[in-house]
Amino acid sequence: MPLSRAEIDYVRDGIDQNMRNDGRTREDYRELTLDLGVIPQATGSARARLGLDAWSTDVIVTVKADIGAPSAEHPGDGRLRCAVELSSASDTAYGGRGGEARATELSRALERSLLGATAGSSASLSAHGEGCALDMSALGIQRGKSCWILQVDGLVLADDGNVLDALSMATRAALFDAKIPKVTAVAGPNPDDPAELELDDDPEECSRLDVSGVPVIVTLTRVGKHSIVDATKDEESMRDPRLCVGVDATGKVRSVGKRGGGGIDLNAMCAMTRTACECGKQLIAALDEAHAKAEADAAVQAAKGDDDDDDADDAMAA
């Protein structure tokens, strides 16, 4: 339901006074909850939630690694593609085919941030720019013959605003969680026989992706003379211009996009970009801390499982 004129004035007045209607300041994010490995069948997965109450933004991202052929432009590199689906339960407007255009827009924004700015709006499986966030050469298997193809799929479960930022956080976490099986090329009995690929999915032999260059997207909404981060659905409904900036751990800008109505003058855009860089570095530091905690918890659980197995063996021997 659209906001009334009085509600819009109330929201704008709160932003002017640096006290938004949920108690946050202009540069505060809602509380982030991050869970890794939520889909066991996936190569990597993560769930990100912004907000703790029923009115939150909730997304799941999975990474699936398959072996395929590399592109002609990059015969020694792997390939990557993003796809986003909007659950009709997240917003009544997404029922039927209502969310297709929005899903495509979100998919392209994620691809641009991961594949590099030179990939442009038509980033695809065969195109990645020089500023690619991942080392795509690490995904190559046999030059010109085979490579890993990463399919990044996002599902929006609940939408209370700022979906793109939540998807980018979950994507970074899912890529961190991904475990790529070891591949060995085995020659056939005859010299002319093509080599066969043998997969070893032993977790100890799997490799991990280097996500140090993977950005998060920080979206700033321009409201009057001020900019806010992590806009809620109500704040987005005012249709003010938004700047979406992909930022890596060093504060480097990886991608930029604009949404919403109206324009943004150059001085405001520069200020918004600086704010995005600072917020992006803080978000990535928090994500890296969550990653480290998840790894430590997994190691503790694995050690506990080994101890339980040893106790069971001792009991059987007795």
Residue pairs with C-beta under 8 A, 6 or more apart in sequence:
2 237
3 11
3 234
3 237
3 238
7 234
8 238
10 21
11 20
11 21
11 234
11 235
11 238
12 223
12 224
12 238
14 20
14 21
15 26
15 223
15 224
15 226
15 228
15 235
16 224
16 225
16 226
18 25
18 26
18 226
19 25
20 26
20 28
20 228
20 235
21 234
22 30
22 232
24 30
24 230
26 226
26 227
26 228
26 229
27 228
27 229
27 275
27 279
28 229
28 230
29 50
29 229
29 230
29 279
29 283
30 50
30 51
30 52
30 56
30 57
30 230
31 50
31 51
31 52
32 48
32 49
32 50
32 169
32 283
32 286
33 48
33 49
33 52
34 46
34 47
34 48
34 49
34 169
34 170
34 173
34 287
34 290
35 46
35 47
36 45
36 46
36 173
36 174
36 176
36 177
36 290
36 291
36 294
37 44
37 45
37 46
37 177
37 294
37 298
38 45
38 46
38 47
38 60
39 45
39 60
39 62
42 62
42 63
42 64
42 174
43 62
43 63
43 64
43 65
43 150
43 178
43 179
43 180
44 62
44 63
44 174
44 175
44 176
44 177
44 178
44 179
44 209
45 60
45 61
45 62
45 63
45 174
45 177
46 60
46 61
46 170
46 171
46 173
46 174
46 176
46 177
47 58
47 59
47 60
47 61
47 170
48 58
48 59
48 61
48 166
48 167
48 169
48 170
48 173
49 56
49 57
49 58
49 59
49 166
50 56
50 57
50 58
50 160
50 162
50 165
50 166
50 230
51 57
51 160
55 160
55 232
55 233
56 158
56 160
57 156
57 158
57 159
57 160
57 161
57 162
57 163
57 166
58 90
58 156
58 157
58 158
58 166
59 154
59 155
59 156
59 157
59 163
59 166
59 167
59 170
60 154
60 155
60 157
60 170
61 152
61 153
61 154
61 155
61 167
61 170
61 171
61 173
61 174
62 152
62 153
62 174
63 150
63 151
63 152
63 153
63 174
63 175
63 177
63 178
64 150
64 151
64 153
65 148
65 149
65 150
65 151
65 178
65 180
65 181
66 148
66 149
66 151
67 141
67 146
67 147
67 148
67 149
67 183
67 197
68 79
68 146
68 147
68 149
69 145
69 146
69 147
70 76
70 77
70 78
70 79
70 140
70 143
70 144
70 145
70 146
70 147
71 77
71 79
71 125
71 126
71 127
72 126
73 126
73 127
74 126
74 128
74 136
75 143
75 144
76 137
76 140
76 143
76 144
77 128
77 136
77 137
77 139
77 140
77 147
78 136
78 137
78 138
78 139
78 140
78 147
78 148
78 149
78 150
79 125
79 126
79 136
79 139
79 147
79 148
79 149
79 150
80 111
80 114
80 115
80 125
80 128
80 134
80 136
80 149
80 150
80 151
80 152
81 111
81 124
81 125
81 149
81 150
81 151
81 152
82 107
82 108
82 110
82 111
82 114
82 152
82 153
82 154
82 171
83 103
83 107
83 151
83 152
83 153
83 154
84 103
84 106
84 107
84 110
84 153
84 154
84 155
84 156
84 167
85 99
85 103
85 153
85 154
85 155
85 156
86 94
86 99
86 102
86 103
86 156
86 159
87 94
87 155
87 156
87 157
87 158
88 94
88 95
88 96
88 99
89 157
89 158
90 156
90 157
90 158
90 159
91 99
91 159
93 99
94 102
94 159
105 259
106 154
106 163
106 164
106 167
107 154
108 121
108 123
109 164
109 217
109 244
109 255
109 257
110 152
110 154
110 164
110 167
110 168
110 171
110 217
111 119
111 123
111 124
112 119
112 120
112 121
112 123
112 246
112 255
112 257
113 133
113 168
113 215
113 217
113 246
113 254
113 255
114 132
114 133
114 134
114 152
114 171
114 214
114 215
115 123
115 127
115 128
115 129
115 132
115 133
116 128
116 129
116 130
116 131
116 132
116 133
116 254
117 129
117 131
117 254
117 255
117 256
118 129
118 130
118 131
119 127
119 128
119 129
120 127
125 149
128 136
131 254
133 211
133 213
133 214
133 215
133 248
133 254
134 175
134 209
134 210
134 211
134 213
134 214
135 210
135 213
138 207
138 209
138 210
139 147
139 148
139 150
139 180
140 147
140 148
141 147
141 148
141 183
141 185
141 197
142 185
142 195
146 197
148 180
150 175
150 178
152 171
152 174
152 175
154 167
154 170
154 171
156 163
156 167
159 233
160 232
160 233
161 230
161 231
161 232
161 233
161 234
161 235
161 236
162 219
162 230
162 231
162 232
162 236
164 217
164 219
164 244
165 216
165 217
165 218
165 219
165 230
167 217
168 215
168 216
168 217
168 246
169 216
169 283
169 287
171 214
172 211
172 214
172 215
172 216
172 284
172 287
173 287
173 290
173 291
175 209
175 211
175 214
176 208
176 209
176 211
176 291
177 294
178 208
178 209
179 203
179 206
179 207
179 208
180 206
180 207
180 208
180 209
181 199
181 200
181 201
181 205
181 206
182 199
182 200
182 202
182 205
182 206
182 207
183 197
183 198
183 199
183 200
184 197
184 198
184 200
185 195
185 196
185 197
185 198
186 195
186 196
186 197
186 198
187 193
187 195
188 194
188 195
188 196
212 248
212 249
213 248
213 249
214 248
215 246
215 247
215 248
215 254
215 255
215 280
215 284
216 246
216 247
216 280
216 283
216 284
216 287
217 244
217 245
217 246
217 247
217 255
218 229
218 244
218 245
218 246
218 247
218 275
218 276
218 279
218 280
218 283
219 229
219 230
219 231
219 242
219 243
219 244
219 245
219 259
220 227
220 228
220 229
220 242
220 243
220 245
220 272
220 275
220 276
221 227
221 228
221 229
221 231
221 235
221 236
221 240
221 241
221 242
221 260
222 240
222 241
222 242
222 243
222 262
222 264
222 268
222 272
223 235
223 238
223 240
227 243
227 268
227 271
227 272
227 275
228 235
229 275
229 276
229 279
231 242
236 242
236 260
239 260
239 261
240 260
240 261
240 262
241 258
241 259
241 260
241 261
241 262
241 263
241 264
242 258
242 259
242 260
243 256
243 257
243 258
243 264
243 269
243 272
243 273
243 276
244 255
244 256
244 257
244 258
244 259
245 253
245 255
245 256
245 272
245 273
245 276
245 277
245 280
246 253
246 254
246 255
246 256
246 280
247 253
247 254
247 276
247 277
247 279
247 280
247 281
247 284
248 254
248 280
248 284
249 281
249 284
249 285
249 288
250 281
251 277
251 278
251 280
251 281
252 277
253 273
253 276
253 277
256 273
258 264
264 272
